[in-house]
């Protein structure tokens, strides 16, 4: 079975500072990993995904994440936070292409302080 | 524009009054799914459909029904809504062989 733990339901950073959102997963098979972003009053938008291959994945809006199998982690980072990054971020895992379900973490709300 | 649409976006209703939330996608995706989002719980799957006339329960199906008569549409039906179904609902779709799901804008439902 798959599961995701996101450490920190709320994270605050100053504008221009590093953004680090943590995600640890549990999966009995090689996982497919995703980060989604939800802006206020909007649906979820895919930021980036890891399926196979390169473990450092680059996404939209300057975000990237690194798959670390030994640590069962897929942390999301951005070198310099922008005010427009304020949103809720969800990490998700599935076990194979075409699998029924994505298992979501509980989300991390990012606040960017001017 | 490729998208998933949901209607209504906001709905306030009373206990026991049947309602339907519509979901439509224009990407010819085989797979569609409904989630509910609650504070501190993330997104939990209600029902999913692998294709027309093929539906199955997700993690929290109690109190909900779905149908998939056409590929593009996947309505969510609450026959007798209760206050514990007050939530934010998302419809999603994806192609059969892909993991990337596309989400609708959400429907905020309040049951009084």
Interface residues (C-beta under 8 A of the other chain):
Chain A: X9 X32 X34 X36 X41 X42 X43 X44 X45 X46 X49 X51 X90 X94 X96 X97 X98 X99 X100 X101 X102 X104 X105 X106 X107
Chain B: X4 X31 X33 X35 X40 X41 X42 X43 X44 X45 X48 X50 X56 X58 X59 X90 X92 X96 X97 X98 X99 X100 X101 X102 X103 X104 X105 X106
